[in-house]
Amino acid sequence: MTLPTITDIRAYFMGGASSSSGGQGGGDYHDQGSGHWIDDHIATPMSKYPQYEQSRQSFGINVLGTLVVEVEASDGTIGFAISTAGLIGCFIAEHHLSRFLIGRRVDDIKLIHDQMTNATHFYSGGGGVVINTISCIDLALWDLFGKVVQQPVYSLLGGAVRDEIQFYATGSRPDLAREMGFIGGKIPTHYGPHDGDAGIRAEVERVKRFRGLVGPDFWLMFDCWMSQDVNYAVKLAHAVAPFGVKWLEESFPAAQYESYAALKRQMPPGMMVTSGEHTGNLVAFRTLSETGIDVLQPDVGWCGGLTSLVEIAAIAKSKGQLVVPHGSSVYSHHAVITFVNTPFSEFLMTSPGADEIRPQFDPLLVNEPVPVDGRISKAELTKPGFGVDLNRACPLERPFVH
């Protein structure tokens, strides 16, 4: 089979705080309307400032919006993907990175990835919007390749190692997640070091209440979203240990490796330390892995794409660690069903009250699968590429042309 070549790349954006289409979700799941649990008094690095304590949107968490990248082949096949990079990502994709795609065969994914990564070292810093953009392009290339050869992406990675993926739910209502069939519920912390012992007592009361609602066997985890210091995180871990909390997630910003190592040394028996959602490159993941934490949690739309995620999973496997990607729907599903060290995955509850199962990237993806009884079967992932279509009714704008 003679494979086609890439003839075009197109980058679109939707939403973001500065856009008339903001508050619609899509690739930026933080870009929600008012009253959504994801923007309701969640502890962040900005919580120490009173004017930014109650809402993450107040400090601009939704400022970027969605990036959509389409890649077209010479036979007319189109692959696409979405991430969080917005208008800035469109500029980078069209005016810089497009040169590494046009004319390449559709299976030159690793070569293109390496060239994009090396060509952006001088302004990427190994993460952020640049890596988000590279991730989106990489995912679009995998989608294109799968559609050209009429194979699901997981088959291109060597095939599934399990027949289904089981999920825990991230949201504000683990009690409802249990009723929906999920294996666990991860809740955001509400308080941080600036709240002192009163904040820890409040978190204890929250987890005590939820443990009473979900029973002894349902997992409960805390998402700390980079809001803590070592002293506070250690105190919180020991305070909630009697209630069977499974892990503390992302207690510190991504590059505070010594803090993660210190926290791991001081954790109560049986409670895990996890991180990686905002870690953006392989060197950083290797360093994070060497701190001894238990679970790496890359976001495939923010870590360099599927090409990087496969290597991150190998890093974790070599250390006896789990890799449990941060959300990302089909872009994670096709990877984790092939990883032996990913026994479960994350599902982000995007309904305002975390009381209804909705597609994570709604309304952008058509036919996006969602868990039923906390599971998605391999049979739901058998369409070519990532198996989803782009909803053309969404207000997408293409601001630049390469």
Secondary structure as UniProt FT lines:
FT   STRAND          5..14
FT   TURN            17..18
FT   TURN            20..21
FT   TURN            26..27
FT   TURN            29..30
FT   TURN            34..35
FT   HELIX           37..39
FT   TURN            45..48
FT   HELIX           50..52
FT   HELIX           57..59
FT   TURN            60..62
FT   STRAND          66..73
FT   TURN            74..75
FT   STRAND          78..84
FT   HELIX           86..95
FT   HELIX           97..100
FT   TURN            101..103
FT   TURN            106..107
FT   HELIX           109..119
FT   HELIX           121..124
FT   TURN            125..126
FT   HELIX           128..149
FT   HELIX           153..156
FT   TURN            157..158
FT   STRAND          164..170
FT   HELIX           174..179
FT   TURN            180..181
FT   STRAND          184..188
FT   HELIX           193..195
FT   HELIX           196..214
FT   STRAND          219..223
FT   TURN            225..226
FT   HELIX           230..240
FT   HELIX           241..243
FT   STRAND          245..249
FT   TURN            254..255
FT   HELIX           257..265
FT   TURN            269..270
FT   STRAND          272..275
FT   TURN            277..278
FT   HELIX           282..290
FT   TURN            291..292
FT   STRAND          295..296
FT   TURN            300..304
FT   HELIX           306..318
FT   TURN            319..320
FT   STRAND          322..323
FT   HELIX           329..336
FT   TURN            337..338
FT   TURN            340..341
FT   STRAND          345..348
FT   TURN            352..353
FT   TURN            360..363
FT   STRAND          365..366
FT   TURN            373..374
FT   STRAND          375..377
FT   HELIX           378..381
FT   STRAND          389..390
FT   TURN            392..393
//
